[in-house]
Amino acid sequence: MSNWYKQKEFASDVASQGSWRGDCPFCGGRKTFSATMDTGTLKWNCYKLGCDVGGVYDEAMTAREVMKLLRPAQDAPHKEPETMEIPAQIVYPSTEHTLHNTFVNRWGVQGYTMYDVQQERVVFPIYYKGRIIDAVGRAVGERKHPKWYRYTGVANWYVSGMGDKVVLVEDVISAIKVNKFLPDIVGMAILGTSLSPKHMEKIAEFDKIIIALDPDAMGKTIEYRREIELWTGIKTHAIYLHDDIKYGVPEDIDKLKELLL
């Protein structure tokens, strides 16, 4: 029996009563395998990096159609991200850095930042296992373009807080504010315009997922919800906001609280 059919048999068994998520029997990934039965079509996937398990099966599909829909193997081995070499112009802020201090005081993000004195950017370091691997800079001076700047491009996300529930947001400040408004909730900013397998692997670590992008990004919010549910098998909620979550509109925070119960 081929490996593909072993996958199909396992997926068919665990998804017989509905969507299922659990350990992958093929690579051993913890809670990385999901299977769903959707209108007669069986879909399964392991989103652990380096595992090529995944597929689609429907008796009405031809062999060519099945093969076309199979998830391609990810051949690139996992590499530990390198520690970021902090440029000399990025410093810890002091009282003389007025632009920096005005910005962080406005948004209530004191203690999360450094400052790029050359580019006049408030810098949000991104950590991995206690090491800074990347940073996101927000322009606050006359040099406004680009507004947001990635220093290494290594990191795929920025997270603030710890817990088993996550709110996906538009930017770094929003991620921090989510965790400040709701201390037991993780705020997670997707650093990019689309979700990748690496994002899915991280998102699948959480038991509850809410997408809370800006009001003008409702189309992307719905698209993200569908993608995440398909990949992870986890029920994902999309919320329509009155304003960007960083502003803390009471109605928006109340909606989040209700969904997170």
KAKA-V177469 format. One record per pair of residues at least 6 apart in sequence whose C-alpha atoms are under 7 Angstrom apart, sorted by sequence separation. I is the first residue (numbers start at 0). J is the second residue. D is the distance in Angstrom with one decimal. If there is no record, write none. Layout:
i->(I:I)
j->(J:J)
d->(D:D)
This chain:
i->(13:22:23:35:36:103:114:115:125:126:168:178:228:242:22:23:35:45:114:115:124:125:178:228:21:22:23:34:35:44:45:113:114:125:138:178:212:21:22:23:34:44:56:112:113:124:125:137:138:177:20:21:22:33:34:43:44:55:112:113:124:137:210:241:21:33:43:112:123:124:136:137:175:224:240:20:21:32:33:42:43:111:112:122:123:135:136:174:224:20:32:42:55:122:123:135:136:174:224:19:20:31:32:41:42:54:55:122:135:157:174:19:31:41:54:99:121:122:134:135:159:18:19:31:40:41:53:54:120:121:134:158:159:221:18:40:53:120:121:133:171:220:17:18:39:120:121:133:160:168:170:17:28:119:120:133:159:165:166:167:168:169:14:51:119:133:164:165:166:167:168:169:14:51:92:119:132:133:162:164:165:166:167:14:23:51:91:92:99:132:161:162:165:50:90:91:161:162:10:26:49:89:90:160:161:49:89:90:160:214:49:89:159:160:209:210:211:214:49:88:89:158:159:208:209:210:211:213:214:49:88:158:159:199:203:208:209:210:211:214:48:88:158:211:213:214:11:157:158:213:156:157:199:125:156:157:10:156:155:156:155:165:98:164:98:163:164:165:166:167:168:155:163:164:165:166:167:168:169:163:164:165:166:167:168:169:166:82:83:82:83:82:83:81:80:176:173:173:80:172:48:46:46:47:46:44:33:34:33:20:19:18)
j->(19:28:29:41:42:109:120:121:131:132:174:184:234:248:29:30:42:52:121:122:131:132:185:235:29:30:31:42:43:52:53:121:122:133:146:186:220:30:31:32:43:53:65:121:122:133:134:146:147:186:30:31:32:43:44:53:54:65:122:123:134:147:220:251:32:44:54:123:134:135:147:148:186:235:251:32:33:44:45:54:55:123:124:134:135:147:148:186:236:33:45:55:68:135:136:148:149:187:237:33:34:45:46:55:56:68:69:136:149:171:188:34:46:56:69:114:136:137:149:150:174:34:35:47:56:57:69:70:136:137:150:174:175:237:35:57:70:137:138:150:188:237:35:36:57:138:139:151:178:186:188:36:47:138:139:152:178:184:185:186:187:188:34:71:139:153:184:185:186:187:188:189:35:72:113:140:153:154:183:185:186:187:188:36:45:73:113:114:121:154:183:184:187:73:113:114:184:185:34:50:73:113:114:184:185:74:114:115:185:239:75:115:185:186:235:236:237:240:76:115:116:185:186:235:236:237:238:240:241:77:116:186:187:227:231:236:237:238:239:242:77:117:187:240:242:243:41:187:188:243:187:188:230:157:188:189:43:189:189:190:190:205:139:205:140:205:206:207:208:209:210:198:206:207:208:209:210:211:212:207:208:209:210:211:212:213:211:130:131:131:132:132:133:132:132:245:244:245:153:245:197:196:199:200:200:230:231:232:232:232:232:232)
d->(6.2:5.6:6.6:5.9:6.4:5.5:5.9:6.4:5.5:5.9:6.1:5.6:6.0:6.9:4.5:6.8:5.4:5.4:4.9:6.6:6.3:6.1:5.7:6.1:6.8:4.3:5.9:5.7:6.4:5.9:6.0:6.1:5.3:5.2:5.1:5.6:6.2:4.1:5.7:4.8:4.2:3.9:6.3:6.5:4.9:6.2:5.2:5.8:6.5:5.3:6.2:6.2:5.7:5.6:6.6:5.2:6.4:6.2:5.3:6.5:4.2:4.8:6.3:6.5:5.4:5.5:5.4:4.9:5.4:6.5:5.6:6.6:6.2:5.8:5.7:5.7:6.5:5.7:6.5:5.9:6.5:6.4:6.8:6.4:5.1:6.8:4.9:4.0:6.7:4.3:4.3:4.5:6.3:5.6:6.2:5.6:6.5:5.2:6.4:5.6:6.5:5.3:6.8:5.6:6.5:6.7:6.2:4.2:4.9:6.4:5.7:5.3:5.6:5.1:4.4:6.7:5.4:6.4:6.1:6.4:6.0:5.8:6.5:5.9:5.8:6.4:6.3:5.8:5.3:5.1:5.5:6.5:5.4:6.5:4.4:4.9:5.3:5.0:6.5:6.0:5.6:6.3:6.3:6.6:6.6:4.4:6.9:5.3:5.8:7.0:5.1:6.4:6.3:6.1:5.6:6.6:6.2:5.8:6.3:6.2:6.0:5.7:5.6:6.7:5.9:6.1:5.5:4.6:5.1:4.9:5.1:6.8:5.6:4.3:5.8:5.2:6.8:5.9:5.9:6.2:5.9:6.1:5.9:6.2:6.7:5.9:4.8:5.8:5.8:6.9:6.8:5.9:6.8:6.7:5.8:6.1:6.7:6.1:5.5:6.5:5.4:6.6:5.3:6.6:5.5:6.3:5.3:6.4:4.7:6.3:6.8:4.2:5.7:6.7:5.9:6.2:6.4:5.4:6.1:5.4:6.4:6.7:5.2:5.1:4.7:4.8:5.4:6.7:6.5:6.9:5.5:5.6:6.5:6.8:5.9:6.3:5.8:6.2:6.9:6.1:6.9:5.8:4.4:7.0:6.5:6.8:6.9:5.7:6.4:4.9:6.7:5.2:7.0:6.4:5.6:6.9:6.1:4.9:6.7:5.1:5.5:6.5:6.3:5.5:6.8:4.7:5.9:6.3:6.1:6.2:6.5:6.9:5.5:4.7:5.2:4.7:4.7:5.3:5.3:6.8:6.1:6.3:5.7:5.8:5.0:6.7:6.5:6.1:5.7:5.7:4.5:4.7:5.9:6.1:6.6:5.6:6.1:4.6:6.9:6.7:7.0:6.2:6.7:6.0:5.7:6.6:5.7:6.7:5.3:5.8:6.3:6.2)
